[in-house]
Amino acid sequence: RADSPCVDSGNTDLSIRLDKFDLDGNYRLLDGNNDGVATLDIGAFESSPVQVKTMTPSHYSVEFHVYDSEPVSNPQSLKLCNRGQGTLQWIVENSCPWLSVSPLAGREGGVMSLRADGTGLAPGTYQHDILLHEPSAFNSPVAVSVQLIVGQTLRVPRSFNTIQEAVDAAGSNDLIMLSDGRYTGTGNQDISCVGKRIEIRSENGPEQCILDCNNPDGEYLSAVSISHGAEILLDGLTITGGYDGVRIEYAQATLRNCHLNHCQYGCRSRDSVLAVEACRFAQNLTGLQASWCVVEVLGSTIAQNGTGLSMSSSNIILSQSLISGNSYRGLNYFSCPNPMISRCLILGNGPWANPDRLESRSYALRFYNAQPVIENCTLVGNLFSISPFAGSSFGNGVVRNTIIWGNPTFDRDLLSQCQVEFCVIQEDMGEPAPKDAPAGNLPPSGTSNMAVDPLFADMGYWDANDTLEDKTDDFWVNGDYHLKSQTGRWDPFSKSWVKDNVTSPCIDAGDPNSPVGDELEPNGGRINMGAYGGTIEASKSL
């Protein structure tokens, strides 16, 4: 159909691997949605450009989830576009008492705001279709399905003595709200969440709400166990003292704004889907471990653990996070096909293990049979920064727009076994490169890579902890890795833009094909290197 979301939604890069024509003989690259860009369709056939007005909403279904204690939803946006010719002038038909839509009329490209209000509604699921009308569009009216889920709020300890009692009483889509306090003992540890879709949230954040397993003997004890088809959101909790802080098996879980510390495993997951948002993993033997999982970690801190993050046979996306001061390995990937690491600060990991023994070295990032994509990251102060395990598959890995600086040992294995482009790499701090190293192992002048001082705002350092001979008790002091700029550098301490007397060579030095993203003007039309490239905190161009 002309309004199919598959039209012009394929990956144009795949065109070099496909025949020039589809099964009907149509040329494979056509502008099916008349947006001025010819893009592959998804599927075996290529759609010809639409000649008539065709309404296409950004979503055909919208879901809201509210609670009796929080009945009004946040707004969601719906955009209406024209996949054909001419100009759309649409109106909205909405007779639902719990749904508001604004505006009720507009032109193509216009955005409407939808908001649900479950005040007075009993817990349950409600559904309504809004109709989008445009008399001259061939597919008018278009229906958009809106679903409202209303859950009830169960309060601990006001209505239930323990968290487990509330979990057992909760129905799917309910909220368990925890008052401030320290929760420990029977019913507040080894909390079993099986087969339910619920949220467990603190009233006032992780500093005020602590789930303490109080497990000094190292028993196999977790604070929360999520399993067998459950869909659980944990929000605003501190979890401490368990063998596993959170254990997840055959389930879906989201950890949001949680602190997981002083456990054998802050979180351990297998055969599950896990999202981690704005969390902190600290002082665990392993911060986050997952096997046969799909994992996304966003905006989190993984610091001062033995191993920060350990993944095996999993699909993992790690972005906008701090990996720092982990004493053995920062990130450890085993048989993960294409791990994505972007916009991360990877700092001061090591030096717990023996640097003279290859098998026990402390790496910031360690890969076995993995082809990572590392983009716009900053690696500083790591004993060894990036390396594949001996004999592993690493050749299709990509390191791009990344700064690798101030690491005591040169990353020879990295540079010889994957594609490194538009990076700044310090050649060596500790020992000289081997005499027989191929020329490609160093970033020669005249290529996209450089070996120049990136001019950080404030370089971090290792503190010897008053024991110069004993390296095992050294600790890393973080710096500030925004790039110096005469035009403007974001200062996270004063929360303001400041000007320096020099400008970093890493500004406007990233891959020209990488999007500039959210970089503020002036941005030179080219992304910066390092973890802040492409973000609103990117240093400004001259």
C-alpha positions in Angstrom: 0.0 0.0 0.0 1.1 3.5 -0.6 0.8 4.4 3.1 2.8 1.5 4.2 5.5 2.3 6.9 7.8 0.1 4.9 8.0 2.5 2.0 11.4 4.3 1.9 12.4 2.8 5.3 15.2 0.4 4.3 18.9 0.8 4.7 20.3 2.4 1.5 23.8 1.0 2.4 22.5 -2.4 1.6 21.9 -1.5 -2.0 25.4 -2.6 -3.1 24.4 -6.1 -2.1 21.1 -6.2 -3.9 20.0 -6.5 -7.5 19.2 -3.2 -9.2 15.6 -4.3 -9.8 12.9 -5.8 -7.6 10.9 -8.9 -8.4 8.5 -6.9 -10.6 11.3 -5.3 -12.5 11.1 -1.9 -10.8 14.3 0.0 -10.2 15.4 -0.7 -6.6 16.0 3.0 -5.5 12.9 5.0 -5.9 11.5 8.0 -3.9 8.4 6.2 -2.8 7.3 8.8 -0.3 8.1 11.9 -2.4 10.4 13.4 0.2 13.2 14.1 -2.3 15.4 11.2 -1.2 15.4 7.8 -3.0 15.6 5.1 -0.4 15.1 1.4 -0.4 11.7 -0.1 0.6 11.6 -2.9 3.1 10.6 -6.2 1.5 10.9 -7.8 -2.0 9.1 -5.1 -4.0 9.9 -1.4 -4.5 7.0 1.1 -4.3 6.6 3.7 -7.1 6.2 7.3 -6.0 2.7 8.0 -4.8 0.8 10.4 -7.1 -2.2 11.2 -4.7 -2.5 12.5 -1.2 -1.8 9.8 1.3 -2.1 10.5 5.1 0.6 8.7 7.1 0.7 9.2 10.9 3.9 8.8 12.8 2.2 6.1 14.9 -0.8 3.9 14.2 -1.2 3.1 17.9 -0.5 5.0 21.2 -0.4 3.6 24.7 -0.8 5.5 28.0 -0.2 4.0 31.4 -1.4 5.8 34.5 -2.2 4.9 38.1 -5.1 5.9 40.4 -2.6 8.0 42.4 -1.2 9.6 39.2 -4.2 9.6 36.8 -3.0 12.2 34.3 -0.4 11.0 31.7 2.4 12.9 30.1 1.6 14.1 26.6 2.6 12.1 23.5 3.0 13.6 20.1 1.5 12.4 16.8 2.7 13.8 13.5 0.8 13.5 10.2 2.7 13.5 6.9 1.7 13.2 3.3 3.3 10.3 1.3 1.7 11.6 -1.9 1.4 14.8 -3.8 -0.4 18.0 -2.8 -1.0 19.5 0.6 -2.9 17.8 3.5 -5.4 19.8 5.5 -6.6 17.4 8.2 -9.1 17.3 11.1 -9.4 15.0 14.1 -12.5 13.2 15.2 -12.3 12.4 18.9 -15.3 11.5 21.1 -13.3 9.9 23.9 -14.0 11.4 27.4 -10.6 10.4 28.8 -8.5 11.5 25.8 -7.7 15.1 24.8 -6.2 16.0 21.4 -4.8 19.4 20.5 -5.0 20.9 17.9 -8.0 19.3 16.2 -7.1 20.5 12.8 -3.9 21.4 10.9 -1.8 21.0 7.8 0.7 18.3 6.8 3.7 18.1 9.0 1.7 19.4 11.8 2.0 17.8 15.3 -0.8 17.1 17.6 -0.5 16.4 21.3 -2.4 13.6 23.0 -3.0 13.3 26.7 -5.0 10.7 28.7 -6.8 11.4 32.0 -7.8 8.3 34.0 -9.4 10.2 36.9 -12.3 8.3 38.2 -11.7 5.2 36.1 -11.5 1.8 37.6 -8.2 -0.2 37.2 -8.2 -1.9 33.8 -7.5 -1.3 30.1 -9.5 1.1 27.9 -9.3 1.5 24.1 -10.5 4.2 21.6 -9.8 5.1 18.0 -9.3 8.6 16.9 -10.1 9.3 13.2 -8.0 11.6 11.0 -9.9 13.0 8.1 -8.7 14.7 4.8 -11.5 14.5 2.2 -9.1 14.6 -0.8 -6.7 11.9 0.6 -7.4 8.5 -1.0 -7.0 6.7 2.4 -9.2 9.0 4.5 -10.1 8.4 7.3 -7.1 7.0 9.0 -7.6 5.4 12.4 -5.1 5.7 15.3 -5.7 3.3 18.1 -5.2 4.7 21.6 -5.0 2.5 24.7 -5.2 3.6 28.3 -4.0 1.3 31.1 -5.1 2.3 34.6 -3.3 0.6 37.5 -3.8 0.8 41.2 -1.2 2.0 43.8 -0.2 -0.3 46.6 1.8 1.4 49.4 4.5 -0.1 51.7 4.4 0.0 54.7 1.2 2.0 54.8 -1.1 -0.7 53.4 1.3 -3.7 53.3 3.9 -4.7 55.8 6.5 -5.9 53.3 7.3 -5.5 49.7 6.7 -9.2 49.0 3.1 -8.8 50.4 2.5 -6.0 48.0 3.9 -7.8 45.0 1.7 -10.9 45.8 -1.4 -8.7 46.0 -0.6 -6.6 42.9 -2.3 -7.1 39.6 -0.5 -6.6 36.3 0.0 -2.8 35.6 0.0 -1.9 39.3 2.4 0.4 41.1 4.0 -0.5 44.4 5.1 2.7 46.2 7.8 2.5 48.9 8.0 5.1 51.6 11.4 6.3 52.8 13.3 3.9 54.9 15.6 0.8 55.0 13.9 -2.4 54.0 15.5 -5.7 55.2 14.5 -9.1 56.6 11.9 -11.6 55.5 9.6 -10.2 52.9 12.0 -7.4 52.0 14.7 -9.5 50.5 14.6 -12.3 47.9 11.5 -10.5 46.7 10.0 -12.8 44.0 8.4 -11.1 40.9 7.0 -13.9 38.7 4.9 -13.4 35.6 3.6 -9.9 36.5 3.9 -6.5 34.9 4.4 -4.1 37.8 6.4 -1.1 38.9 8.3 -0.8 42.2 9.2 2.8 42.9 10.4 4.9 45.8 8.6 8.0 46.9 11.7 10.2 47.2 14.6 8.6 45.3 17.4 6.1 46.0 19.1 8.1 48.8 15.9 7.7 50.9 14.8 4.2 50.0 17.3 1.3 50.6 16.7 -2.5 50.1 19.4 -4.1 52.3 20.0 -7.8 52.0 22.3 -7.6 55.0 24.2 -10.6 53.8 27.6 -10.7 55.4 28.0 -14.4 55.0 27.7 -14.3 51.2 24.6 -16.5 51.0 23.0 -16.8 47.6 20.5 -14.1 48.3 19.1 -11.3 46.1 17.1 -8.2 46.9 14.8 -8.7 43.9 14.3 -11.7 41.7 12.5 -11.2 38.4 11.6 -14.3 36.4 9.3 -16.3 34.1 7.7 -13.7 31.9 7.6 -10.8 34.4 7.9 -7.2 33.1 9.2 -5.2 36.0 10.3 -1.5 36.4 12.5 -0.7 39.4 12.7 3.0 39.9 14.6 5.1 42.5 15.9 2.3 44.8 19.2 1.7 46.5 20.0 -2.1 46.5 22.8 -3.3 48.6 24.4 -6.3 50.4 23.1 -9.1 48.3 24.9 -11.9 46.4 22.8 -10.6 43.5 21.3 -7.1 43.9 18.8 -7.9 41.2 18.5 -11.3 39.5 16.6 -11.5 36.2 15.8 -14.8 34.3 13.5 -15.2 31.3 11.9 -11.8 31.9 11.9 -8.1 30.9 13.2 -5.5 33.4 14.0 -1.8 33.5 16.2 -0.3 36.2 15.8 3.4 36.4 17.6 5.8 38.8 18.8 2.9 41.0 22.0 2.5 43.0 23.3 -1.0 43.2 26.3 -1.5 45.5 28.2 -3.8 47.8 27.0 -7.0 46.1 28.7 -9.9 44.4 26.7 -8.9 41.3 24.9 -5.6 41.3 22.6 -7.0 38.6 22.8 -10.5 37.0 20.6 -11.4 34.0 20.2 -14.3 31.7 17.9 -15.0 28.7 16.2 -11.6 29.3 15.6 -8.1 28.0 17.1 -5.4 30.2 17.1 -1.6 30.1 19.3 0.4 32.4 18.7 4.1 32.7 20.5 6.6 34.9 21.7 4.0 37.4 24.9 3.7 39.4 26.8 0.4 39.9 29.6 0.7 42.5 31.7 -1.4 44.8 30.4 -4.7 43.5 32.6 -7.6 42.5 30.8 -7.3 39.1 28.5 -4.4 38.5 26.3 -5.7 35.7 26.5 -9.2 34.2 24.4 -10.6 31.4 24.3 -13.8 29.4 22.1 -14.4 26.3 20.4 -11.1 26.8 19.4 -8.0 25.0 20.8 -5.1 27.1 20.7 -1.3 26.7 22.5 0.9 29.2 22.0 4.7 29.0 23.3 7.5 31.1 24.7 5.3 33.9 27.8 5.2 36.1 29.7 1.9 36.4 32.5 2.7 38.9 34.8 1.2 41.5 33.7 -2.4 40.9 36.0 -5.4 40.2 34.6 -5.8 36.7 32.2 -3.1 35.7 30.2 -4.7 33.0 30.5 -8.3 31.8 28.6 -9.5 28.8 28.5 -13.0 27.1 26.5 -14.0 24.0 24.4 -10.8 24.3 23.4 -7.9 22.2 24.5 -4.7 24.1 24.2 -1.0 23.5 26.1 1.2 26.0 25.8 5.0 25.6 26.4 8.2 27.5 27.8 6.4 30.5 30.8 6.7 32.8 33.0 3.6 33.2 35.6 4.5 35.8 37.9 3.1 38.5 37.0 -0.6 38.0 39.9 -2.5 39.5 40.1 -5.4 37.1 38.2 -4.7 33.8 35.9 -1.9 32.9 33.9 -3.7 30.1 34.3 -7.4 29.3 32.6 -8.8 26.2 32.6 -12.6 25.4 31.0 -13.7 22.1 28.9 -10.6 21.7 28.4 -10.1 18.0 28.3 -6.3 17.5 28.4 -4.4 20.9 27.8 -0.7 20.4 29.6 1.7 22.7 29.0 5.4 22.2 29.6 8.7 24.0 31.1 7.1 27.0 33.9 8.2 29.3 36.1 5.2 30.1 38.6 6.3 32.7 41.1 5.0 35.2 40.3 1.3 35.0 42.9 -0.9 36.7 45.5 -1.8 38.1 44.3 -4.7 40.2 45.8 -7.5 38.2 49.5 -8.2 37.2 50.3 -6.0 34.1 53.2 -8.3 33.2 50.9 -11.3 32.6 48.8 -11.0 29.5 46.0 -13.2 30.8 45.5 -11.2 34.0 45.9 -7.6 32.7 43.4 -5.0 33.7 41.8 -3.7 30.5 39.3 -0.9 30.2 37.6 -2.9 27.4 38.2 -6.5 26.6 36.7 -8.4 23.7 36.5 -12.1 22.7 34.8 -12.9 19.4 33.2 -9.5 19.2 33.3 -6.9 16.6 32.5 -3.7 18.5 31.6 -0.3 17.2 33.2 2.3 19.5 32.1 5.8 18.6 32.7 9.2 20.2 34.2 7.8 23.4 37.1 9.1 25.6 39.5 6.6 27.1 42.0 8.1 29.6 44.2 6.7 32.4 43.5 3.0 31.8 46.3 0.6 32.4 45.5 -1.1 29.1 42.7 0.5 27.2 41.3 -1.8 24.5 42.3 -5.3 23.5 40.9 -8.5 22.0 41.6 -11.8 23.7 44.3 -13.7 21.9 43.0 -15.6 18.9 39.6 -13.9 18.9 37.7 -12.4 16.0 38.0 -8.7 16.1 38.7 -7.7 12.5 35.4 -6.1 11.7 35.5 -3.8 14.7 35.3 0.0 14.3 36.7 2.7 16.5 35.6 6.2 15.3 35.7 9.8 16.6 37.4 8.5 19.8 40.1 9.9 22.0 42.6 7.4 23.5 45.0 9.4 25.6 47.1 9.1 28.7 46.8 5.3 29.0 50.1 3.8 30.3 50.4 1.1 27.6 50.0 1.5 23.8 47.1 -0.2 22.1 49.0 -2.2 19.5 46.5 -5.0 19.3 43.6 -2.6 18.8 45.2 -0.7 15.9 46.3 -3.8 14.0 43.0 -5.7 14.2 40.2 -3.3 13.5 39.3 -0.2 11.6 40.4 3.0 13.4 39.4 6.3 11.9 39.1 9.9 13.0 40.7 9.3 16.3 43.3 10.8 18.5 45.7 8.2 19.9 48.7 8.7 22.1 51.4 6.4 20.7 53.0 5.2 23.9 53.5 6.3 27.5 55.3 3.3 29.0 57.3 1.1 26.6 58.3 1.8 23.0 56.4 0.2 20.2 58.1 -2.9 18.8 60.6 -2.3 16.0 58.8 -4.6 13.6 55.4 -3.1 14.1 53.8 -2.3 10.7 53.5 1.3 9.8 49.7 1.1 10.0 49.9 0.5 13.8 50.6 4.1 14.5 48.4 7.0 13.5 50.6 8.6 10.8 50.2 12.3 9.8 48.1 12.9 6.8 45.4 10.4 7.7 42.2 10.7 9.7 44.0 9.8 12.9 46.2 12.1 15.0 48.6 11.8 17.9 48.2 15.3 19.3 47.3 16.6 22.8 43.5 16.8 22.9 43.6 19.6 25.4 41.1 18.4 28.0 39.7 20.9 30.4 41.2 19.0 33.3 43.2 15.7 33.0 42.5 13.1 35.7 45.3 11.2 37.5 46.1 8.2 39.6 46.6 8.9 43.3 49.2 6.6 44.9 47.3 6.6 48.3 50.6 7.3 50.1 52.0 3.9 49.0 54.2 4.5 46.0 55.5 0.9 45.8 52.0 -0.8 46.1 50.1 -0.1 43.0 47.1 -2.2 44.0 45.7 0.4 46.3 46.0 3.3 43.9 42.8 5.1 43.0 41.7 7.2 40.1 40.7 10.8 40.4 38.4 11.9 37.6 39.0 15.0 35.6 36.9 17.0 33.1 37.1 15.8 29.5 35.3 18.6 27.8 37.6 20.0 25.1 39.1 23.5 25.6 37.7 26.1 23.3 38.3 29.8 22.8 34.7 30.2 21.6 33.0 28.2 24.4 33.4 25.1 26.6 30.7 23.8 28.9 31.8 23.8 32.6 29.8 21.1 34.5 30.8 22.7 37.8 29.5 26.2 37.2 26.8 25.0 34.8 27.9 27.7 32.3 29.9 28.2 29.1 33.5 29.4 29.7 36.3 30.5 27.2 39.8 29.2 27.1 43.0 30.6 25.7 43.5 27.6 23.3 41.3 25.4 21.2 41.4 21.6 21.1 42.5 20.1 17.7 39.7 17.5 18.4 37.0 20.1 17.7 35.5 19.7 14.2 37.8 16.7 13.6 35.4 13.8 13.7 34.1 11.8 10.7 32.5 14.2 8.2 29.8 11.6 7.6 28.8 11.5 11.3 25.9 13.7 12.1 26.6 16.8 14.2 23.7 15.9 16.3 22.8 18.3 19.2 26.0 20.4 19.0 25.2 24.1 19.5 26.3 26.8 17.1 28.9 27.5 16.1 29.7 23.9 15.4 31.6 24.1 12.1 29.2 21.6 10.5 31.3 18.7 11.7 31.2 16.6 14.8 33.8 16.8 17.6 35.9 13.8 18.7 35.4 12.4 22.2 32.5 11.6 24.5 30.8 15.0 24.2 30.9 15.1 20.4 27.4 15.4 19.0 25.8 16.5 22.3 24.7 19.8 23.7 27.8 19.9 25.8 30.1 19.8 22.7 32.8 22.5 22.8 32.2 25.2 20.2 34.1 25.8 17.0 36.2 28.8 16.2 
